[in-house]
């Protein structure tokens, strides 16, 4: 099963079922070298995106996340930990939650998180195996579009929530981002923490719509 990486803020939004869409530029490097030169001709069953411009034949790019209906396991920072008696092994996450593991490969370093929490060494989310993941996403729709063409409704699906007449990212660690009058500005602030060029250059992105499946 293929994995997909989410940062802490968006992991929490996924687990709270606030987020149901993500934007990714993977495999679009050629197109995004000169994003203004290209237009989408059509997207075939959410698998291939066909691009065209004035100087080249049609270029088609396969979606790197598979097709509609595919299930992806979600990666995040993690560690393996045990109870004081080293009887049960758990996966420990940055929000201090845990998930019990039934099976663990021999040789994996396990830390006692109750007696010595300061000794825990976090593992990179890039290295997370499926067995350590606490939730999956199931793709329901795949599109390809330039990031600034996103609608307000799709911005909200990206993990933006409404407070009265204002919008903000899903809060983390009791710190609230700056409130805005339009969800797209909150969404832009999210992109700026990951890749400012995405919004500033109006890059092409895969728009993945999904539902969350918690393990």
Secondary structure in CASP SS format (residue, H / E / C, confidence):
PFRMAT SS
TARGET T0000
AUTHOR 0000-0000-0000
METHOD secondary structure of the structure
MODEL  1
X C 1.00
X C 1.00
X E 1.00
X E 1.00
X E 1.00
X C 1.00
X C 1.00
X H 1.00
X H 1.00
X H 1.00
X H 1.00
X H 1.00
X H 1.00
X H 1.00
X H 1.00
X C 1.00
X C 1.00
X C 1.00
X C 1.00
X C 1.00
X E 1.00
X E 1.00
X E 1.00
X E 1.00
X C 1.00
X C 1.00
X C 1.00
X C 1.00
X H 1.00
X H 1.00
X H 1.00
X H 1.00
X H 1.00
X C 1.00
X H 1.00
X H 1.00
X H 1.00
X C 1.00
X E 1.00
X E 1.00
X E 1.00
X E 1.00
X E 1.00
X E 1.00
X C 1.00
X C 1.00
X C 1.00
X E 1.00
X E 1.00
X E 1.00
X E 1.00
X E 1.00
X C 1.00
X C 1.00
X C 1.00
X C 1.00
X C 1.00
X C 1.00
X E 1.00
X E 1.00
X E 1.00
X E 1.00
X C 1.00
X C 1.00
X C 1.00
X C 1.00
X C 1.00
X C 1.00
X C 1.00
X C 1.00
X E 1.00
X E 1.00
X E 1.00
X E 1.00
X E 1.00
X C 1.00
X C 1.00
X E 1.00
X E 1.00
X E 1.00
X E 1.00
X E 1.00
X C 1.00
X C 1.00
X C 1.00
X C 1.00
X C 1.00
X C 1.00
X E 1.00
X E 1.00
X E 1.00
X E 1.00
X E 1.00
X C 1.00
X C 1.00
X C 1.00
X C 1.00
X E 1.00
X E 1.00
X E 1.00
X C 1.00
X C 1.00
X C 1.00
X C 1.00
X C 1.00
X C 1.00
X C 1.00
X C 1.00
X C 1.00
X C 1.00
X E 1.00
X E 1.00
X C 1.00
X C 1.00
X C 1.00
X C 1.00
X H 1.00
X H 1.00
X H 1.00
X C 1.00
X C 1.00
X C 1.00
X E 1.00
X C 1.00
X H 1.00
X H 1.00
X H 1.00
X C 1.00
X C 1.00
X H 1.00
X H 1.00
X H 1.00
X C 1.00
X C 1.00
X E 1.00
X E 1.00
X E 1.00
X E 1.00
X E 1.00
X E 1.00
X E 1.00
X E 1.00
X E 1.00
X E 1.00
X E 1.00
X E 1.00
X H 1.00
X H 1.00
X H 1.00
X C 1.00
X C 1.00
X H 1.00
X H 1.00
X H 1.00
X H 1.00
X H 1.00
X H 1.00
X C 1.00
X C 1.00
X E 1.00
X E 1.00
X E 1.00
X E 1.00
X C 1.00
X C 1.00
X E 1.00
X E 1.00
X E 1.00
X E 1.00
X C 1.00
X C 1.00
X E 1.00
X C 1.00
X C 1.00
X E 1.00
X C 1.00
X C 1.00
X C 1.00
X C 1.00
X E 1.00
X C 1.00
X C 1.00
X H 1.00
X H 1.00
X H 1.00
X H 1.00
X H 1.00
X H 1.00
X H 1.00
X H 1.00
X H 1.00
X H 1.00
X H 1.00
X H 1.00
X C 1.00
X H 1.00
X H 1.00
X H 1.00
X H 1.00
X H 1.00
X C 1.00
X C 1.00
X C 1.00
X E 1.00
X E 1.00
X E 1.00
X E 1.00
X E 1.00
X E 1.00
X E 1.00
X E 1.00
X E 1.00
X E 1.00
X E 1.00
X C 1.00
END
